[in-house]
Amino acid sequence: MLHSSQMWLVCLLLAIFTFPFSLCGHVVQLTTQNFDQILAENKVVLVNFYADWCRFSQMLAPVFEQASDIVKEEYPTGVVMGRVDCEAEQEIAQRFHITKYPTLKLWRNAQVTRKEYRGQRSIDAFSNYIRNQMQSRIQEFHALSDLNVDSSKRTVIAYLESKDSDSYRNFEKIAEEFREDCNFHVGVGDASVKERQTGENIVFRPQNRGSEAEMIYMGDLTNFNLLKIWVSDKCIPLVREITFENAEELTEEGVPFLLLFHHPDDQASVELFKSEISKQLIMERGNVNFLIADGLKFSHPLHHLGKGPEDLPLIAIDSFKHMYLFPKFDDIRTPGKLPKFVADLHSGKLHREFHHGPDPEEQTEEPQTPDTGTTGTDGQGDGTETQTETDSGRATSGSGKKEQTSPPETVFKKLAPSYNRYTLLRDEL
């Protein structure tokens, strides 16, 4: 009988010399013939998308195999750790937009989750991840006095008649899908009867707010898609915080960043930024990621822009090619200035003017005098006569003649999926 350490060595050798045909573990080989069936028959399915020639896939294989042994022992049914050979199953790979090997995605109740697995690639990490996914995220209260809401988290509370209903089943699926974005509480029967005077209802309580700030869901509780849209809008904020832990995920979404760099003690600028984004730029959701960043933790991007902690707060765009500074933070209060900054990114104007100065029509409207010094991205000078560099990096001389320069290159793209961790199938994310 082989000990576990010996078995691991056998698996490793098999993975190296026979991958992907290893006989170790309980990993299920997924193909176009069984893929949808496996998803439909199990509550949780963790899938490893790999290529047999990829060295990172080869390194992962024995670890994934051993984790599958542990998972199978703890969860004999309802959970599967599977793998897809993306070279042999290109239809599946294209269906789920696989752009790097190995990619690890999770399905719950036959629905792929929004966030792929990006944690440690170890036996314990995979095992704990599955255990976490199998735990319910719904906290049930049996009396209103037992409802204990963590004010630091966004929270959804359901007051329902019974667990044996479409309303409860929909709420349960929603809680699983948004388990990392909101806390979920439910009271059924007598526990919530006082809150059901007009029928079952679901409310959202914002972060750091009391019950007086709750928002009521006005739609049909049996309509899953409608409820999902409402919860998504409430649980996934328009403005998110970027950290070193989620930077890879945010970068891989592939849309430019509009960032507020702020001092960690400065919450006033954060609230102002969130307020103005919601008022002026909500229609850009999906086209731009609105983010706040701790200016002390992310000091490197500030340095890259020629700025430091003393310049906080400040706003910048990272297009994943270059970075551009918004001229003056307080200008976000002026209606139209922030939307114009974003529109100028989309049109290419920010990049063009960075190199060549204001467009001719703007020069006609706001002519530059010969003694104009520093010229910002909005074309307005500060009157200095010495050669200097603007907030956005374009230099001018004392005579007003613009010198072609280059905007700072992207910093955040470097936090995208790494060549030291993945085989990337394309360079531009």
Protein Blocks (a to p, Z undefined) as FASTA:
>chain_A
ZZfklmmmmmmmmmmmmockbfghjbdcddfklmmmmmmmpmbdcdddddfklmklmmmm
mmmmmmmmmmmmmmmghpacddddfklmmmlmmmnopabdcdddddeehiacfbdcfbdc
dfklmmmmmmmmmpcfbdcdfbfklmccdfkbccdddddfbfbbfklmmmmmmmmmmmmm
bccdddehjllmmmmmnoccdddddehiafklpccdfbdfklmklmmmmmmmmmmcfbdc
ddfklmmmmmmnopacddddddfklmklmmmmmmmmmmmmmmmgojaccddddfklmmml
mmmnopafklpccddddehlaccddfblklmmpghjlmmmmmmmmnommmmmmmnopafk
lmmmmccdfklccddfkopaehiabdcddfkopacdfkopacdddddddfklmmmccfkl
bccfbfbZZ
